[in-house]
Amino acid sequence: MLGSIVFFLLSALAIYLVISKLSLSLRSLILVTAPIVFIITFINTDFGLIILIFSMLLSPEYKIAQASERAVVLRIDDIMILVVFFTWLAKIAINKQLGLLKRTPLNRPIVAYILIAILSTFIGIVFGSVNPLKSSFYLLKYVEYFMLYFMVTNNVRDKKQIKIFVAALFITCVLTSSYGLLTMGQQGGRATAPFEGMEGGEPNTLGGYLVFLFAIAAGFFIYSPSPLWRCGYGALAGFIFFTLLHTLSRTSYLAFMFMFPALVLLTRKKKLLLLAILILGIFIIPHLVPAKVTHRIKETFVPGKVYRPLGKRVVLDESASERVETWNRVFDLWKKRPILGYGVSGAGLIDSQYPLVLAETGIIGLWIFIWLMIMLFKSGLRFYRTTQDDLERGLALGFLAGFIGLLVHSFGAATFIIVRIMEPFWFLAAIVIVLAEPKELPEPPM
């Protein structure tokens, strides 16, 4: 509890320093909404979590500073997560019967990753490669995802509750996808998420989110016992896929190309149907997709920089070659500080997850990150193989396939620090981990 109090005080200080830089109107909005969310969450934590689900993709963001090449961006859901989290801590302090942290297989790697990020950032501050205020803000954003994970693991009690959370996630996805399709003309012809506050939006972020939510919808489609619900999930997956195409995100297309075969390989049900869809898709989809999609893919190999992986000549366009150059630059940086890296935000803009982790936290941080990913995948796979419940199987299958998609997406984006992807990811990860516990959750009353 002492650690929680210290964390609370540090977080409150960081929030105060950030809010002090905001406009008067935005500060007023936060000061009005935060107490309301506090009261709602204190009365019923589930309501607070549902508010968070809708705010994950449907809340605006504001650029408040520039840290080297990285913009410091504040989102309303950043504030909402902290409000809900500290309200939950207040309830724990009052109700001694509530536990602080549920024991899960991910606790150790999560704590280890947070500690190594703090240590590397502190060393970066000492060496002058990190701005203390801005790195603290980014570090707090990293911790947010794990705060969400711990909140959900400690508040999931029955399957009715899980169904409500999943329904809220799907409703948010439909609203987000609809917005992306309706506003493509204003965003250079590409679908993007609402309220991103940046010119042209971030279609790659929306693409990663849609790959993950497609997998979840597909998992429920495969294992739903009701024909009516299967039709609903199938329609939802089709709508998500249609929106995904219009993001024109090549990284997301690549992630989908790994995610869908993962569904085929892992599923124990409707394997032939999925295999048929996969084969038909390979031959038919290239002739049905909008011309801008095929043009976008072909752009990858227009005249540009030449690379020779395994002795073969590959020509990549400027955007793709920049990602290759990022890996080369990070490797040169890493050789100078191989153990603990440069600290959070200390290595500048790195638009790829694995070199970002390596540059910021060194080889130790990368090892811990891989440990966390392995433990999460092993827990989900073990749960999928042992559960007999259709709801649980569908969720576990979708989560595992979506997880694989995001691991691939991470080669072309800093996926595991992107708020709009990681909030729903860790929310569902927490549900999967809770369901994987030996003790079964009670069924909702009839």
Secondary structure, DSSP 8 states (H G I E B T S, - for coil): -HHHHHHHHHHHHHHHHHHTTS-HHHHHHHHHHHHHHHHHHHH-HHHHHHHHHHHHHHS-EEEEEEETTEEEEEEHHHHHHHHHHHHHHHHHHH-TTS-SS---TTHHHHHHHHHHHHHHHHHHHHHT-S-HHHHHHHHHHHHHHHHHHHHHHHH---HHHHHHHHHHHHHHHHHHHHHHHHTGGGTTT----TT--STT--HHHHHHHHHHHHHHHHHHHHH-S-HHHHHHHHHHHHHHHHHHHTTT-HHHHHHHHHHHHHHHHH-SSSHHHHHHHHHHHHHHHHHHS-HHHHHHHHHTTSS-EEE-GGG--EEE-HHHHHHHHHHHHHHHHHHHSTTTTT-TTTT----SHHHHHHHHHHHHHHHHHHHHHHHHHHHHHHHHHH---HHHHHHHHHHHHHHHHHHHHTTTS-GGG-HHHHHHHHHHHHHHHHHTSSS-------
